[in-house]
């Protein structure tokens, strides 16, 4: 599968794509509204960051307890229930007088539900598309995510300015979640679970251990989780760095991510993109070091756009992860990637908020970027050593020597 036309002619791809688009738009709209609401009420960069990215903090619990359901539930039923739950939670967040601690509990509950939804969605994508079409399909989803976030954050900023009410914007986000549920239910056909094994907490832990036991998979998971998550910590400080231009920065980040996904998913040949995972992760971090100097909105937008091209690294690493994972565990493996990545994003948002609370948002961004670059260099060194050992064993085997 080599073209976008083939993708959208594939049965069930388009309704899954549209339902996911509505879900992401609702998250962008609701996240910006909630972050603004919390910051106006508390003037706390930490609480604003946690309110926007707090759902990610619950991902680790979902990954530990419930991921076996990603392959053990009927996909259409599960993917309809997830946006319904988000619609209910978002409507609760719009209630006047809701205490901050109650809002954070709702946000964490949404994250727990999302940890299951990611595994179901991406596992279903591997069924809808052929194995060689997954990277192109996932790149289209990532590009859609970028475009939708641009639209969502821009619309959210405009609505906040026009309506002057974050609560009204939250209610619009709830309606978008309901539309996502409707498109999923009407557009997808019923399918049986991918595995006949009974989902359970024990099965989740057993499969997590199996996936984690492979050193190459383990390094890929760390590369997918940590550098990306630390940069999302930078993004969580946009509202406190420049409250009036936060929507612009989020839109620039989404635009850069869109460019990176087009580059990796469509323009680069497989042989070339295979070696770009680490360089793209370094690009993701480097521009944020300049926020230590306090650039204005225009330059900040340029820096954020350039940095976000580096998000294309995740496509390279996901392709490698699928190649190393049995097909019947694809939903669980991709759900573990998604849950771990989002958990790290939530942790990083909280850590960035703490640093910004005691220093400044610009310093917080620079610290997160430095951490991301350091971890990337360490992982790159480990991957190179692993490849060298593997190549050495292959040469010894070809020469008739024991490979040990």
C-alpha positions as CSV (number, residue, x, y, z in Angstrom):
1,X,0.0,0.0,0.0
2,X,1.8,3.1,-1.3
3,X,-0.7,5.9,-1.7
4,X,-3.2,7.8,0.4
5,X,-5.9,7.0,-2.2
6,X,-5.5,3.3,-1.4
7,X,-5.8,4.0,2.3
8,X,-9.1,5.8,2.0
9,X,-10.5,3.2,-0.3
10,X,-9.8,0.5,2.3
11,X,-13.1,-0.4,4.1
12,X,-13.5,1.0,7.6
13,X,-10.4,3.2,7.4
14,X,-12.3,6.4,6.7
15,X,-14.8,6.1,9.6
16,X,-12.1,5.2,12.0
17,X,-10.1,8.2,10.7
18,X,-13.0,10.6,11.0
19,X,-14.0,9.4,14.5
20,X,-10.4,9.7,15.7
21,X,-10.3,13.2,14.2
22,X,-13.4,14.3,16.2
23,X,-11.9,12.8,19.3
24,X,-8.6,14.6,19.0
25,X,-10.3,17.9,18.1
26,X,-12.4,17.5,21.3
27,X,-9.3,16.8,23.4
28,X,-7.5,19.9,22.0
29,X,-10.6,22.2,22.5
30,X,-11.3,20.8,26.0
31,X,-7.7,20.7,27.1
32,X,-7.0,24.4,26.2
33,X,-10.3,25.5,27.9
34,X,-9.6,23.5,31.1
35,X,-6.0,24.7,31.3
36,X,-7.1,28.3,30.9
37,X,-9.9,27.8,33.5
38,X,-7.5,26.3,36.0
39,X,-4.8,28.9,35.4
40,X,-7.2,31.8,35.8
41,X,-8.5,30.3,39.1
42,X,-5.1,29.5,40.6
43,X,-2.4,31.3,38.7
44,X,-0.4,28.1,39.1
45,X,1.7,26.8,36.1
46,X,1.8,23.4,37.9
47,X,-1.9,23.0,38.2
48,X,-2.5,24.4,34.7
49,X,-0.1,21.9,33.2
50,X,-1.5,18.9,35.2
51,X,-5.1,19.9,34.2
52,X,-4.2,19.8,30.5
53,X,-2.0,16.7,30.5
54,X,-3.2,15.0,33.7
55,X,-5.0,12.2,31.8
56,X,-1.6,11.0,30.8
57,X,-0.7,10.4,34.4
58,X,-3.3,7.6,34.7
59,X,-2.0,5.8,31.7
60,X,0.5,3.8,33.7
61,X,-2.2,2.4,35.9
62,X,-4.2,1.4,32.8
63,X,-1.2,-0.1,31.1
64,X,-0.5,-2.2,34.3
65,X,-4.1,-3.4,34.8
66,X,-6.2,-3.3,31.7
67,X,-4.2,-3.6,28.5
68,X,-5.1,-7.2,27.8
69,X,-8.6,-5.9,27.1
70,X,-7.1,-4.1,24.0
71,X,-7.0,-7.4,22.2
72,X,-9.8,-9.1,24.2
73,X,-12.7,-6.7,23.6
74,X,-14.9,-6.3,20.4
75,X,-13.2,-3.2,18.8
76,X,-16.4,-1.3,17.7
77,X,-18.0,-1.6,21.1
78,X,-14.9,-0.5,23.0
79,X,-14.2,2.5,20.6
80,X,-17.8,3.7,21.0
81,X,-17.7,3.5,24.8
82,X,-14.5,5.5,25.1
83,X,-15.7,8.8,23.6
84,X,-19.0,8.5,25.4
85,X,-17.1,8.4,28.7
86,X,-15.0,11.4,27.7
87,X,-18.2,13.3,26.8
88,X,-19.6,12.7,30.2
89,X,-16.4,13.7,32.0
90,X,-16.0,16.8,29.9
91,X,-19.5,17.9,30.6
92,X,-18.8,17.4,34.3
93,X,-15.7,19.7,34.0
94,X,-18.0,22.5,32.7
95,X,-20.1,22.5,35.9
96,X,-19.9,25.9,37.7
97,X,-18.2,25.8,41.1
98,X,-16.6,22.4,40.5
99,X,-13.6,22.2,42.9
100,X,-10.1,22.0,41.4
101,X,-9.5,18.6,43.1
102,X,-12.7,17.2,41.6
103,X,-11.7,18.4,38.2
104,X,-8.4,16.7,38.5
105,X,-10.0,13.4,39.5
106,X,-12.2,13.6,36.4
107,X,-9.1,14.2,34.3
108,X,-7.3,11.2,35.8
109,X,-10.3,9.0,35.2
110,X,-10.3,10.1,31.5
111,X,-6.7,9.1,31.3
112,X,-7.4,5.6,32.7
113,X,-10.1,5.1,30.0
114,X,-7.8,6.5,27.3
115,X,-5.1,3.9,28.1
116,X,-7.5,1.2,26.9
117,X,-8.8,3.2,23.9
118,X,-5.3,3.6,22.3
119,X,-4.5,-0.1,22.3
120,X,-7.9,-0.9,20.8
121,X,-7.7,1.8,18.1
122,X,-4.2,0.9,16.9
123,X,-4.7,-2.8,17.1
124,X,-7.8,-2.4,14.9
125,X,-5.7,-0.4,12.4
126,X,-3.4,-3.4,12.0
127,X,-6.4,-5.5,11.1
128,X,-7.9,-2.9,8.7
129,X,-4.6,-2.4,6.9
130,X,-2.1,-4.8,5.6
131,X,1.2,-5.0,7.6
132,X,3.1,-3.0,5.0
133,X,0.4,-0.4,5.0
134,X,0.5,0.3,8.7
135,X,3.3,2.9,8.7
136,X,1.5,4.9,5.9
137,X,-1.8,4.6,7.7
138,X,-0.4,5.6,11.1
139,X,1.4,8.6,9.4
140,X,-1.9,9.7,8.1
141,X,-3.4,9.5,11.6
142,X,-0.5,11.5,12.9
143,X,-0.9,14.1,10.2
144,X,-4.6,14.2,11.0
145,X,-3.7,14.7,14.6
146,X,-1.4,17.6,13.7
147,X,-4.0,19.3,11.5
148,X,-6.8,18.6,14.0
149,X,-4.8,20.0,16.8
150,X,-4.0,23.2,14.8
151,X,-7.8,23.6,14.2
152,X,-8.7,22.6,17.7
153,X,-6.3,24.9,19.5
154,X,-7.0,27.8,17.0
155,X,-10.7,27.3,17.4
156,X,-10.3,27.0,21.2
157,X,-8.4,30.2,21.4
158,X,-10.9,32.0,19.2
159,X,-13.9,30.7,21.2
160,X,-12.2,31.7,24.5
161,X,-11.7,35.2,23.2
162,X,-15.2,35.4,21.6
163,X,-17.3,33.8,24.3
164,X,-15.1,34.7,27.3
165,X,-16.2,31.4,28.8
166,X,-14.0,28.3,29.2
167,X,-17.1,26.4,30.4
168,X,-19.0,27.0,27.2
169,X,-15.9,25.7,25.2
170,X,-15.8,22.6,27.4
171,X,-19.5,21.8,26.5
172,X,-18.7,22.1,22.8
173,X,-15.8,19.7,23.3
174,X,-18.3,17.2,24.9
175,X,-20.5,17.5,21.8
176,X,-17.5,16.6,19.6
177,X,-16.8,13.5,21.8
178,X,-20.5,12.4,21.2
179,X,-20.0,12.8,17.5
180,X,-16.9,10.6,17.6
181,X,-18.9,7.9,19.4
182,X,-21.7,8.1,16.8
183,X,-19.3,7.8,13.8
184,X,-17.6,4.8,15.4
185,X,-20.8,3.0,16.0
186,X,-22.3,3.7,12.6
187,X,-19.1,3.4,10.5
188,X,-17.4,0.3,11.8
189,X,-18.5,-3.3,11.5
190,X,-18.7,-5.6,14.5
191,X,-15.5,-7.7,14.9
192,X,-14.6,-10.4,17.4
193,X,-11.7,-9.8,19.8
194,X,-8.3,-10.4,18.4
195,X,-7.5,-13.0,21.0
196,X,-9.6,-15.7,22.6
197,X,-7.7,-15.5,25.8
198,X,-9.8,-14.1,28.7
199,X,-8.7,-10.5,29.5
200,X,-7.5,-10.0,33.1
201,X,-5.1,-8.1,35.2
202,X,-2.9,-11.2,35.3
203,X,-2.9,-11.6,31.6
204,X,-2.0,-7.9,31.2
205,X,1.0,-8.2,33.5
206,X,2.1,-11.4,31.8
207,X,2.0,-9.9,28.3
208,X,3.7,-6.7,29.6
209,X,6.5,-8.9,31.0
210,X,6.8,-10.8,27.7
211,X,7.0,-7.6,25.6
212,X,9.5,-6.0,28.0
213,X,11.8,-9.1,28.1
214,X,13.2,-8.4,24.6
215,X,16.1,-6.0,24.8
216,X,15.5,-4.5,21.3
217,X,11.8,-3.9,22.1
218,X,12.8,-2.5,25.5
219,X,15.0,0.1,23.9
220,X,12.3,1.0,21.4
221,X,9.8,1.5,24.2
222,X,12.2,3.8,26.1
223,X,12.9,5.8,22.9
224,X,9.1,6.1,22.2
225,X,8.4,7.2,25.8
226,X,11.0,9.4,27.4
227,X,12.4,11.9,24.9
228,X,8.9,12.6,23.5
229,X,7.4,12.9,27.0
230,X,10.0,15.4,28.2
231,X,9.3,17.7,25.2
232,X,5.5,17.5,26.0
233,X,6.6,18.8,29.4
234,X,7.8,21.9,27.5
235,X,4.5,22.2,25.7
236,X,2.6,22.0,29.0
237,X,4.2,25.4,29.9
238,X,2.9,27.3,26.8
239,X,-0.1,28.7,28.8
240,X,2.1,30.0,31.6
241,X,4.9,31.2,29.2
242,X,2.6,33.3,27.1
243,X,-1.1,33.1,28.1
244,X,-2.3,35.3,25.2
245,X,-0.3,33.3,22.5
246,X,-0.6,29.7,23.9
247,X,-3.0,28.7,21.2
248,X,-0.5,29.9,18.5
249,X,2.3,27.8,20.0
250,X,0.1,24.7,20.2
251,X,-0.9,25.2,16.6
252,X,2.8,25.7,15.6
253,X,3.7,22.4,17.4
254,X,1.0,20.6,15.5
255,X,2.1,22.1,12.2
256,X,5.7,20.9,12.8
257,X,4.4,17.4,13.7
258,X,2.5,17.4,10.5
259,X,5.6,18.2,8.5
260,X,7.6,15.5,10.3
261,X,5.0,12.9,9.6
262,X,4.8,13.7,5.9
263,X,8.6,13.6,5.7
264,X,8.9,10.2,7.4
265,X,5.7,8.5,6.3
266,X,5.5,9.5,2.7
267,X,8.8,11.0,1.3
268,X,11.6,9.0,2.8
269,X,12.5,5.5,1.6
270,X,12.5,2.7,4.2
271,X,16.2,2.3,4.0
272,X,16.8,5.9,4.8
273,X,14.2,6.5,7.5
274,X,15.5,3.5,9.4
275,X,18.5,5.5,10.5
276,X,16.7,8.8,11.4
277,X,15.1,7.9,14.7
278,X,17.9,9.3,16.9
279,X,18.6,12.5,14.8
280,X,14.9,13.3,14.8
281,X,14.7,13.0,18.5
282,X,17.6,15.4,18.9
283,X,15.9,17.9,16.6
284,X,12.8,17.6,18.8
285,X,14.8,18.8,21.8
286,X,17.4,21.3,20.5
287,X,15.2,24.4,19.7
288,X,13.6,24.4,23.2
289,X,17.0,25.3,24.7
290,X,16.6,28.8,23.3
291,X,13.5,29.4,25.5
292,X,16.0,30.2,28.3
293,X,16.5,33.5,26.5
294,X,12.8,34.4,26.6
295,X,12.0,34.7,22.9
296,X,8.8,36.5,21.9
297,X,5.7,34.9,20.4
298,X,6.9,35.1,16.7
299,X,10.3,33.5,17.3
300,X,8.8,31.0,19.8
301,X,6.4,29.9,17.1
302,X,9.3,29.3,14.7
303,X,11.3,27.3,17.3
304,X,8.3,25.2,18.2
305,X,7.5,24.4,14.6
306,X,11.1,23.3,13.8
307,X,11.3,21.2,17.0
308,X,8.1,19.4,16.4
309,X,9.3,18.0,13.0
310,X,11.2,15.6,15.3
311,X,8.0,13.9,16.4
312,X,8.4,11.9,13.1
313,X,10.8,9.7,15.0
314,X,7.9,7.9,16.6
315,X,6.8,6.5,13.2
316,X,10.3,5.0,12.6
317,X,10.2,3.4,16.0
318,X,6.6,2.1,15.7
319,X,7.5,0.4,12.4
320,X,10.4,-1.4,14.1
321,X,8.2,-2.3,17.1
322,X,5.6,-4.0,14.9
323,X,8.3,-5.9,13.1
324,X,9.4,-7.3,16.5
325,X,6.0,-8.2,17.8
326,X,3.7,-11.2,17.1
327,X,0.5,-10.1,15.3
328,X,-1.9,-11.4,18.0
329,X,-0.2,-9.1,20.5
330,X,-0.2,-6.0,18.2
331,X,-3.0,-4.2,20.1
332,X,-1.4,-4.8,23.5
333,X,2.1,-3.8,22.2
334,X,0.8,-0.6,20.6
335,X,-1.4,0.1,23.6
336,X,1.7,-0.2,25.9
337,X,3.5,2.2,23.6
338,X,0.7,4.7,23.7
339,X,0.1,4.3,27.5
340,X,3.7,4.6,28.4
341,X,4.2,7.6,26.1
342,X,1.2,9.4,27.5
343,X,2.2,8.5,31.1
344,X,5.6,10.0,30.5
345,X,4.0,13.1,29.0
346,X,1.9,13.5,32.2
347,X,4.8,13.0,34.5
348,X,6.9,15.4,32.4
349,X,4.1,18.0,32.5
350,X,4.0,17.8,36.3
351,X,7.8,18.0,36.5
352,X,8.0,21.0,34.1
353,X,5.3,22.7,36.2
354,X,7.4,22.2,39.3
355,X,10.5,23.6,37.7
356,X,8.6,26.6,36.3
357,X,6.9,27.2,39.7
358,X,10.3,27.7,41.4
359,X,12.1,29.4,38.4
360,X,10.2,30.5,35.3
361,X,8.4,28.8,32.3
362,X,11.3,29.5,30.0
363,X,13.8,27.8,32.3
364,X,11.4,24.9,32.7
365,X,11.4,24.3,29.0
366,X,15.2,24.5,28.7
367,X,15.6,22.0,31.5
368,X,13.1,19.5,29.9
369,X,14.8,19.9,26.6
370,X,18.3,19.2,28.1
371,X,16.9,16.0,29.7
372,X,15.4,14.8,26.5
373,X,18.6,15.3,24.5
374,X,20.6,13.5,27.2
375,X,18.4,10.5,27.2
376,X,18.4,10.4,23.4
377,X,22.2,10.3,23.3
378,X,22.3,7.5,25.8
379,X,19.7,5.4,23.9
380,X,21.4,6.1,20.6
381,X,24.7,4.8,22.1
382,X,23.0,1.6,23.4
383,X,21.3,1.0,20.0
384,X,24.6,1.4,18.1
385,X,26.3,-1.1,20.5
386,X,23.4,-3.5,20.1
387,X,23.7,-3.3,16.3
388,X,27.4,-3.8,16.4
389,X,27.0,-6.9,18.6
390,X,24.4,-8.3,16.3
391,X,26.5,-7.7,13.2
392,X,29.5,-9.3,14.9
393,X,27.5,-12.4,15.7
394,X,26.3,-12.6,12.1
395,X,29.8,-12.3,10.8
396,X,31.1,-15.0,13.2
397,X,28.3,-17.3,12.2
398,X,29.0,-16.8,8.5
399,X,32.6,-17.6,9.1
400,X,31.7,-20.8,10.9
401,X,32.7,-19.6,14.4
402,X,30.5,-20.0,17.5
403,X,28.4,-16.9,18.0
404,X,28.2,-17.3,21.8
